[in-house]
Amino acid sequence: MGNKGKAGGKATALILRKNALERYYKAPNYCLYCKEVIPIPIGIGVATIRRKKFCNTSHAGLYNNAHFKDTRITTSLCEKCGALINLKIQKNGYYIKRKYCNTCLKDINFKNPSLILTYTKEEHFHRHKNWQSSRSVIQRHARKVYSQSGLPYKCRVCGYNKHVEISHLTPVKDFQADVKLDVINAISNLAPLCPNHHWEYDKGILQLN
């Protein structure tokens, strides 16, 4: 009796499947891209195919690319010189906004340190893609500020002047987030040191007034 019941159930399922397929192919779904009937593969329910608009993912992509415009902003104009800027894409699919082209940004950042120094430490670090990039910009501006000060470009400890590094007497990491870079890179917080004495100062071996 059990085997007969199973056989009867399979037969009924086949009939229902056949009827469902017949109803579907009388009024099938058509692919929006190729206009062909979307077929029903073996083992896939009719209800599943009824929800489909394309016969495959390739046609879905081709259709969407042709019918939907990308509203994301991919370019902008430099506020200083008007040059076209190709924006870099982010992981979320949108693009990083920029006000200046590379040429003008270099001019603003390096030829005129006073502009970059108006940012707070927090604002500055948010403007750059990583910590190392932000730190490098601060260091370059520190060298620029010191070189424009007219003070001797030689190690404060030993007087060596062949290769001098500009050290922050109060380290950048010790400043609060709302402190502006003009305080961090103030000439009173900068000291020229040779590489050896710079390393000693950073390690706490050397003390400076």
C-alpha positions as CSV (number, residue, x, y, z in Angstrom):
1,M,0.0,0.0,0.0
2,G,2.9,2.3,0.8
3,N,4.6,1.8,-2.5
4,K,1.3,2.4,-4.4
5,G,0.8,5.6,-2.4
6,K,4.3,6.9,-3.4
7,A,3.7,6.0,-7.0
8,G,0.4,7.8,-7.0
9,G,1.9,10.9,-5.5
10,K,4.7,11.0,-8.2
11,A,2.1,10.6,-10.9
12,T,0.0,13.4,-9.5
13,A,3.1,15.6,-9.3
14,L,4.0,15.0,-12.9
15,I,0.5,15.9,-14.0
16,L,0.5,19.1,-12.0
17,R,3.9,20.0,-13.4
18,K,2.7,19.3,-16.9
19,N,-0.3,21.5,-16.4
20,A,1.7,24.3,-14.9
21,L,4.1,24.3,-17.8
22,E,1.3,24.4,-20.3
23,R,-0.2,27.4,-18.6
24,Y,3.1,29.1,-18.4
25,Y,4.0,28.6,-22.1
26,K,0.6,30.0,-23.1
27,A,1.5,33.3,-21.5
28,P,5.3,33.1,-20.8
29,N,7.7,35.7,-19.6
30,Y,9.8,37.3,-22.3
31,C,13.4,38.5,-21.7
32,L,13.5,42.3,-21.7
33,Y,16.8,42.2,-23.6
34,C,16.5,39.5,-26.3
35,K,12.6,39.3,-26.4
36,E,12.8,35.5,-26.3
37,V,10.7,33.3,-24.1
38,I,12.4,32.7,-20.7
39,P,12.4,28.9,-20.5
40,I,11.8,26.8,-17.4
41,P,14.7,24.5,-16.7
42,I,14.1,21.0,-15.3
43,G,13.7,21.1,-11.5
44,I,12.9,24.8,-11.4
45,G,9.4,25.9,-10.3
46,V,7.2,27.9,-12.5
47,A,6.7,30.5,-9.8
48,T,10.4,31.1,-9.7
49,I,10.6,31.9,-13.5
50,R,7.5,34.1,-13.3
51,R,9.6,36.5,-11.2
52,K,12.4,36.7,-13.8
53,K,12.7,39.5,-16.3
54,F,15.8,38.2,-18.2
55,C,16.8,34.8,-19.5
56,N,20.3,35.1,-18.0
57,T,22.5,37.5,-16.0
58,S,24.4,38.6,-19.1
59,H,21.3,39.9,-20.7
60,A,20.3,41.6,-17.5
61,G,23.6,43.4,-17.4
62,L,23.4,44.5,-21.1
63,Y,19.9,45.7,-20.6
64,N,20.6,47.7,-17.5
65,N,23.7,49.3,-18.9
66,A,21.8,50.4,-22.0
67,H,18.7,51.7,-20.2
68,F,20.0,53.2,-16.9
69,K,22.3,56.2,-16.7
70,D,25.0,56.3,-14.0
71,T,24.0,59.3,-11.9
72,R,27.2,59.2,-9.8
73,I,29.5,62.2,-10.2
74,T,32.8,60.9,-11.8
75,T,34.4,64.3,-12.6
76,S,34.6,67.8,-11.3
77,L,36.2,71.1,-12.2
78,C,39.1,72.6,-10.2
79,E,37.9,75.6,-8.3
80,K,41.2,77.4,-8.9
81,C,42.1,76.8,-12.5
82,G,39.0,75.1,-13.9
83,A,40.8,72.0,-15.1
84,L,38.8,68.7,-15.4
85,I,39.4,66.3,-12.5
86,N,38.8,62.6,-12.8
87,L,37.6,61.5,-9.4
88,K,38.8,58.2,-7.8
89,I,36.2,55.6,-7.0
90,Q,35.6,54.4,-3.5
91,K,34.6,50.9,-2.2
92,N,31.0,52.0,-1.9
93,G,30.8,52.8,-5.6
94,Y,30.8,56.6,-5.3
95,Y,33.7,58.9,-6.0
96,I,36.0,60.9,-3.7
97,K,35.1,64.6,-4.0
98,R,37.9,67.1,-4.8
99,K,38.1,70.8,-5.1
100,Y,41.5,71.2,-6.7
101,C,43.5,69.4,-9.4
102,N,46.8,67.9,-8.6
103,T,48.8,70.9,-9.8
104,C,46.8,73.4,-7.8
105,L,46.7,71.2,-4.8
106,K,50.5,71.0,-4.8
107,D,50.6,74.8,-5.1
108,I,48.2,75.3,-2.2
109,N,49.8,72.7,0.1
110,F,53.5,73.4,-0.5
111,K,53.9,76.9,-1.9
112,N,51.6,78.4,0.6
113,P,51.8,76.5,3.9
114,S,49.5,79.0,5.7
115,L,46.4,77.6,4.0
116,I,47.0,74.0,5.1
117,L,47.8,75.2,8.6
118,T,44.3,76.5,9.1
119,Y,43.0,72.9,9.4
120,T,42.6,71.2,12.8
121,K,44.5,68.0,13.3
122,E,41.3,66.0,13.0
123,E,40.3,67.8,9.8
124,H,43.7,67.2,8.3
125,F,43.8,63.5,9.0
126,H,40.2,63.1,7.5
127,R,41.4,64.8,4.3
128,H,44.0,62.1,3.6
129,K,43.5,58.4,2.7
130,N,45.7,57.0,5.6
131,W,47.7,58.0,8.6
132,Q,51.1,57.8,6.9
133,S,50.0,60.2,4.1
134,S,48.6,62.7,6.7
135,R,51.8,62.5,8.7
136,S,54.0,63.0,5.7
137,V,52.2,66.2,4.7
138,I,52.6,67.6,8.3
139,Q,56.3,66.8,8.1
140,R,56.8,68.4,4.7
141,H,55.0,71.5,5.9
142,A,57.2,71.6,9.0
143,R,60.3,71.7,6.8
144,K,58.7,74.4,4.7
145,V,57.8,76.5,7.8
146,Y,61.3,76.2,9.2
147,S,63.1,76.9,6.0
148,Q,61.0,80.1,5.6
149,S,61.8,81.2,9.1
150,G,65.5,82.1,8.3
151,L,66.8,80.2,11.3
152,P,70.0,78.2,11.0
153,Y,69.5,74.9,9.1
154,K,71.8,72.8,11.3
155,C,71.5,70.4,14.1
156,R,70.6,72.2,17.3
157,V,72.8,69.8,19.4
158,C,75.9,69.2,17.3
159,G,75.8,71.8,14.5
160,Y,75.9,69.2,11.7
161,N,74.4,70.7,8.5
162,K,74.9,68.1,5.7
163,H,71.5,66.4,6.4
164,V,69.1,67.9,8.9
165,E,65.6,66.7,9.9
166,I,62.9,68.9,11.4
167,S,61.6,67.5,14.7
168,H,58.5,68.4,16.6
169,L,59.4,69.2,20.2
170,T,55.9,68.2,21.2
171,P,55.0,65.2,19.1
172,V,52.1,65.4,16.7
173,K,50.4,62.4,18.5
174,D,50.3,64.4,21.8
175,F,48.1,67.2,20.4
176,Q,44.3,67.1,20.8
177,A,42.2,66.6,17.7
178,D,40.9,70.2,17.7
179,V,44.3,71.8,17.7
180,K,45.1,73.5,14.4
181,L,48.2,72.7,12.4
182,D,49.6,76.2,12.8
183,V,50.1,75.3,16.5
184,I,51.6,71.9,15.7
185,N,53.9,73.4,13.1
186,A,54.6,76.6,14.9
187,I,58.2,77.6,14.7
188,S,58.5,77.4,18.5
189,N,57.6,73.6,18.2
190,L,60.2,72.8,15.5
191,A,63.9,72.0,16.0
192,P,66.5,71.1,13.4
193,L,68.3,67.8,14.3
194,C,70.7,65.5,12.6
195,P,69.3,62.0,12.0
196,N,71.2,60.6,15.1
197,H,70.0,63.2,17.5
198,H,66.5,63.1,16.0
199,W,66.3,59.4,16.7
200,E,67.7,59.9,20.2
201,Y,65.1,62.6,20.9
202,D,62.2,60.5,19.6
203,K,63.3,57.6,21.8
204,G,63.5,59.8,24.9
205,I,67.3,59.5,25.2
206,L,68.0,63.2,24.3
207,Q,66.3,66.1,26.1
208,L,65.8,69.5,24.5
209,N,64.7,72.8,26.0
